[in-house]
């Protein structure tokens, strides 16, 4: 494999990961309106992709029917790529996903991405409600990816055809927060996206595994890795630290096993957690992949993150309670892109 050319902030595309957050005091209807506004905003700012993630039984995340909200976002925008970051494939019949994404690609040609994960995106009870069985195992995920690729091929082996879907070129990404999907993406010659925005410690090892073991395929000649990062930007460092407390509360409530709607920011976050909880949250929200601050601090953080990971692309998550603050955060990042 050719040596990796050092990447810089200005030659690295930036994208958006949206969990369609449901704010305290609001309903999913409000979340979808906010997502449309944000998608249109970042499209104008020059961001590359707008991805939505599948989660279930989470009161603060409205993107459970991921392909449906993807269609809504694609309809309300014109250029930005719209994708799943990702579809949790074990939750679904592979044919259904092929048909859904074949439909999306037919409606919005050359704008649809399909990111695939192997986690349930929820707890076991919800996984059972989705699947009616928990017989699927980690070992089945590569088989499901093979099935999906077959449905999209020009000459599928299966007697069952995906209509629409067959013969369509839809980029497939494998998503992960460990080395499993890194190895599989390398073996199959697929694009890889790593969730360093909540699993920062494994980022560089997973990327190294992917790049070192990559096997070129018809879909991809050389490795392409996108890496997730939390960014909360504001006009002052103090305001950024304040609005970041919504993200911190979200992680704290998840750790306590009590997921909630996205909470408004608070002044004294330090009084909310125990020392053990603080240690765990600092591990998940590592400053290298959770960048909070004013424009200059965010610029330095992104430059450092890209230099460390040599990511081909960076996808940014910003769990911010106030929509005006959320729009401004991405606007500041857009100003840096210029």
N, C-alpha and C positions, 0 to 999 in steps of 0.2 A: 504494500500500500504506500502511496506517496506520502511524504512527510506533510504534516498539517501546517498550513500557513497561519501564522499568528493573526487573530481576528481582533478588530477594534470595534468600539461602540458604533462608529458611523458606517461600517460596512456589514452590520448585523441587523437583519430585519426584526422588528418588534411586533408582537401580536397581543391579543387580549383573551384572557380566560374569564368567563362570566359564569358565576354560580346562580344567577338570577336571585340575589338575596331577597328574602322577605323580611322587611324591617319590622321591628316591634311597633304595633299600632297600625300596620297596613296589611293588605291581603295580596295573594299572588297576582291579581289583576294589576296592581300598582307596580309589582316587580317587572312584569312584562312591558309595561309602558316605559319604565326606566331603562330596560335593556334595549328597547328600540332606540330610545334617545341616545344612549351611550354608543350603540353600534353606528348610528348615523354620525355621531360626533367623531369617533375614532377613524371612521372611513375618511372623513374630510381631513383629518390630521395626518393620514398616510400610513396607518397601521396595516399590517399585512393580512392577518386572519382574525376572526372573531369566533372563538370556540365556546361551547356550552358543555357542562359536565352532568352525567347521569348520577343522581343520588335519590334515595327513596326513604320515606318515613323520617324526613328531616324538616322540621317546621320552618327552618330558616332558609331553605333552598327550594326554589320553584321549578328547577330544570329537569324534573323527573321524566317527563315525556320529551326526551331530548330532540328527537327528529321533528316533532311538531313545532317546538319553539324555534328550531333551526329554520324551518320553512318560513315562519313568520318574520324572522330577522332577515333572511335572504330576500323576501318580498319587499321589505322596507328599506333595503340598501341596493346599491347598483354594481359595485366593483369588488368590495372586500370579500375574501374567501370566508365561508361559513362552515364550521366543522363541529364534530363531537370530540370533546376532550375529557372523557370519552364515553363510548358505548360499552357497558359492562357485559361482554358477550355471553358469559355463562347464564345471564338472566333471560336470554332470548333464544328463540328458534333462529338458526342462522339464515334460513330462507326469508324470514320476515325482515331481518335487517337488510338483506340484499335487496328486497323489494322496496323497502322504505328509502334506502339511499339511492337506489336506481330511480325512484320517483323524484327525489330531490335533485339528482344530477340531470334528469330529463327536464325539469322545470327551470333549473338555474345552471346551465352548462358551464363546466370548467370553473365552478366556484365552490364545490363541495369537497370537504375532507372527512375521512372516516378514521377516527382514532379509537383504538380498541384496548380495553382493560380486562383483566381476569378476576378482579375483586368483585364482590357483590354490590359495592356502593351503599351498603347498609348493614343491618344486623342479620343474624341467622333466621329469625322469625319472619322478617320481611323478605329475605331471600326465598324462604319456603313459600310465602304468599305469591311471589312472582313466578316461581318455577314449578310449584306443586311437588317438588322433589329436591333433595339435596345430594343426589347421586353423582352430579358432575364433580370432577376433581381437577386439580391443577394440570394433570396430564392430558385432560380433554381439550384444553385451550388451544394448543397447536393444531389439533384436528379440526376444531371449529374455524380457525383462521384459514386452514386449507380449504374447507368447505366453502367459505365465503369467497375466497379467490376463485374457486371453480365456478361459482354462480356468476361472477363478473366476467369470466373468460369468454372468448369468441366461440370456443368449442368445448362446452362443459361436459364432464364425464357423466354427471348425474342425469337421469331421465327427467328429473324435475327441473324446470327452467324458471329463472327469476325474470318476471316480466312486469315492469321494466327492471333492468339490471344487467342482463346478459350483454356482453360486448362493450360495456361502458368502462371508461378509464377513470376510476375514482381512487385518488391516492389513499392508501392504507398506512396508518401509523400504528405502532405498538407503543402503549403507555406503560410506565412502570415506576415503582418506588424501591425496587431491589434489582438484583442482577438477572432475574428470570427472563423478563421481557427484553432486556438488553441482549442476552444470548440468543433469544429466539429471533429478534429483529435482525441481528447480525447474520444468523444462519440463513434466514429467508431473504436477505437483501432488501429490508423494508426501512422506512423512516422510523425514527425512535424519538419519543418525548419522555423526559424524566421529570418526576414530580419533586424537584428540589425545594419547592415552596413549602413542603411539609416533611420532607425526608432529606435534609441537606447533607447529612453525614455520608450518605452513600452515593452522592452525585458523581464525583470524579471517578471512583472505582467503576461505577456502572458505565460511564461514558468511555472509559478506557477499554473495558471489556467489549463494548459494542464496536469501537473503532478497530481494535486489534483483531477481532474475529469476523469482521464484515466480509460477506461473500457477495460480489456483484450479481444483480439479477436483471431480468427484463425491465423491471419497474425502476431500478435505481442502480447507477453505475458505481457510486461511491457513497460512503456513510453520510447521513444527514441527521443531525441531532438538534432537537429543540429542548430548551430547559426552562422550567417554571420558576418564577420568582415573585414574591410579594413586594409590591411597591406602593407606598402611601406618601404622596408628595403634596406639599402645600407651600404657600408663599412664605411662611416662616417655619422654622424648625419646631417651635413651640406648638403651633397649630397642628402640624403633622403628628407630633407625639400624642396630642390630645385625641385626634380623630382615629389614631391607630388603636386606641383602647377598645373599639368595637371588635376588631380582629382578635385582640388578646382575650376579650371576654368570650368570644366564640370558641377559641381553643380551650379555654378554661372550662366552659360548660360541656364541651365534648369530652374532655378528660374526666369530668365528674359523671359522665354517662347521662347528662341531662341537656341534650341539644335544645336550643331555643331559637326564636327568631333573632335576627341580627339586632343587637342592643345599641342604644344611643351611646355616644362616648361619655366618659365620666372623668372627673378631675383626679381622683385618688385611686388609681388602679392598684397601687402597691398594697392597699388594705384588703384587697379582694382575695388574695391567694396565700396559701401556706408556703413556707420555704421549699417543701418538696414539689409542690405544684409549680412554683416559679422556676425551679430547675428543669422540670419537664417541658415547660412552655419555652424556656430559653433554648432548649435542645431542638424543639420543632421550629421555632421562629429564630433561627440563627441569623445574626446580623449580616452575614454574607449573602443570604438568600431572602432576607426580609429587610428591605431598605426603606427607612422612614426618615423624612427630613425635607428641607427646602431644596430648591433646584440644584444648587451646587453639591449638596450632600448626596442627592439622588444620582447626579451625573457621576460622581466619584464611585458610588456604590455599584452602578451598572458597569462602569468601565472595569472595575476590579472583578466583578462577577464574570464578565465576558472573558477577561484575560485568564482567569482561573479555569473556567470550563471550556474555553474555546468553542462555545456553542455556535452552531450555524444560524440559530434563531433563538430569540428569547420570548416567552409568553408570560404576560404580566397579569397577576391577579391582584385586585384591589377591593378588599372587603371594607367598604366605607358606608356609614349609615346615611349621611346626608347626600342626596343626589347632586347638589351643586358642588360639594367638596369632591365627590367622585369624578365628575366631569372635569373639574379643575385639575385634579391629580393627573389625569391622562393628558390634559392640555399642556401641563408643565413638561411631561415626558415628550410630547409632540414637539415642543419648543426645543428640547435637547436634540431631537432627531434632525432638526433643521441645521 
